[in-house]
Every structure is written in C-alpha cells, then in structure tokens.
Amino acid sequence: MSDNIIALTSLFDRVKHKVQRFFGPWGVFFKGFLKHPVMVGSIIPSSSRTVQKMLGPVKWDECKLFVEYGPGVGTFCQPVLDKMRKDATLLVIDTNPDFIEFLRKHFRDSRFIAVHGSAADVNEIIREFGFDHADYVLSGLPFSTLPGDLGPKIASETAKAIRTGGAFLVYQFRARARDFMEPHFHRIDNGFEPWTILPCHLFWGWKS
C-alpha cells in the first residue's frame, strides 16, 4: 500500500470519528436508518412526550423484566432504567449491530442487557437469560414495512412471551400496527401523540 493511500485512509478515519463525536447518538441513529430503513422506520428518535405517554400505564413495582424491540440509540432506555426496580432487568433486542455496540458502550447499568438478534426470537432470548416471561414489551418496529410474515410472527411470539396482566406497548406512525396486535390481545388501548415528527399512534395491548 502506497504512502498516499495510507495517508488518505488515516485522514478518512479521523474525519469519520470527528463526525461521529459531533453528531453523537443522532449520527448513529441516522446511520442505522440509512442501512436498514425498513427495520428502523424513522429518521429521528422518539420525542420525550412520546416516551412519557408510552410508559405511563406501566406498573413499575410489578415489573421484573422489561423488553424493548428496536431500541435504536436508547431513547427509551434511560427513562425505563430510571423507573425500574433495582432488581429488575431491561433487555433490548436489535438486528442492527451498530446500535447494539453503541448501547453497550453507553449504558453501564448492571440491569441493562443489549442483544444483537431478532424480536421474532424473543422467547428463546429471554429464556437464555433465565426468564420465563416478560412483564412488558415495548416496540417501535415499523410493522407495516417489515419483510414477509415477520410482523405477524413478532406479534405472536410477543404474546407468548408476556405474562398474564402484562402488556405489549407499541408506537407507530401508522395505525395499522393494531391489526397485528388484535389476534393476540383482547384489550387494546389507543393513544396519539401529535407533538412529534411524525405524529405517532400509541397502543397498549393487555394480556388477559
């Protein structure tokens, strides 16, 4: 390799690291969206209002395992950790290795576990970490754009993973997410958050 190529490679690496430091989590999120747009579903993280509304119905004193699909750069992670019991666990699952690497470096809480994998394998994953079920599962995955039958499979596996009395918390830009939930949850509460980009539909599917 010539000296010029080595110099250019070194310069590119320095510029890349500076850009990543400057944009921080937003840069990681944007990179993830460009690489896997049908899995991320949004070009920006959720707003704080969406986070507050989505987590509002959770009974934290009864929660031992909280699972999140598609955590991105962890917009929900710190609010969940702040509300959880000291003996509870937050387990996040994402197919994007860039997000998982970022989250593992950023969140040092012993209650936090980040898994590179698919939400469709949620039951296998929670058993791997010694749990029989989850109390709550949160998802921002874009169900309407997921490939093949992945959306229905995730909804079905999630229903199996959640304990009786627990809930599947879903936030989406399209109301169609409810269609994936209805076969598995007898009661689904609806919400809406207009003060975000884009306006967001909120659903809480309760397992009876």
C-alpha positions, 0 to 999 in steps of 0.5 A, spaced: 500 500 500 502 506 497 504 512 502 498 516 499 493 511 500 495 510 507 495 517 508 488 518 505 485 512 509 488 515 516 485 522 514 478 518 512 478 515 519 479 521 523 474 525 519 469 519 520 470 519 528 470 527 528 463 526 525 461 521 529 463 525 536 459 531 533 453 528 531 453 523 537 447 518 538 443 522 532 449 520 527 448 513 529 441 513 529 441 516 522 446 511 520 442 505 522 436 508 518 440 509 512 442 501 512 436 498 514 430 503 513 425 498 513 427 495 520 428 502 523 422 506 520 424 513 522 429 518 521 429 521 528 428 518 535 422 518 539 420 525 542 420 525 550 412 526 550 412 520 546 416 516 551 412 519 557 405 517 554 408 510 552 410 508 559 405 511 563 400 505 564 406 501 566 406 498 573 413 499 575 413 495 582 410 489 578 415 489 573 421 484 573 423 484 566 422 489 561 423 488 553 424 493 548 424 491 540 428 496 536 431 500 541 435 504 536 440 509 540 436 508 547 431 513 547 427 509 551 432 506 555 434 511 560 427 513 562 425 505 563 432 504 567 430 510 571 423 507 573 425 500 574 426 496 580 433 495 582 432 488 581 429 488 575 432 487 568 431 491 561 433 487 555 433 490 548 433 486 542 436 489 535 438 486 528 442 492 527 449 491 530 451 498 530 446 500 535 447 494 539 455 496 540 453 503 541 448 501 547 453 497 550 458 502 550 453 507 553 449 504 558 453 501 564 447 499 568 448 492 571 440 491 569 441 493 562 442 487 557 443 489 549 442 483 544 444 483 537 438 478 534 431 478 532 424 480 536 421 474 532 426 470 537 424 473 543 422 467 547 428 463 546 432 470 548 429 471 554 429 464 556 437 464 555 437 469 560 433 465 565 426 468 564 420 465 563 416 471 561 416 478 560 412 483 564 412 488 558 414 489 551 415 495 548 416 496 540 417 501 535 418 496 529 415 499 523 410 493 522 407 495 516 414 495 512 417 489 515 419 483 510 414 477 509 410 474 515 415 477 520 410 482 523 405 477 524 410 472 527 413 478 532 406 479 534 405 472 536 411 470 539 410 477 543 404 474 546 407 468 548 412 471 551 408 476 556 405 474 562 398 474 564 396 482 566 402 484 562 402 488 556 405 489 549 406 497 548 407 499 541 408 506 537 407 507 530 406 512 525 401 508 522 395 505 525 395 499 522 400 496 527 393 494 531 391 489 526 397 485 528 396 486 535 388 484 535 389 476 534 393 476 540 390 481 545 383 482 547 384 489 550 387 494 546 388 501 548 389 507 543 393 513 544 396 519 539 401 523 540 401 529 535 407 533 538 412 529 534 415 528 527 411 524 525 405 524 529 405 517 532 399 512 534 400 509 541 397 502 543 397 498 549 395 491 548 393 487 555 394 480 556 388 477 559 
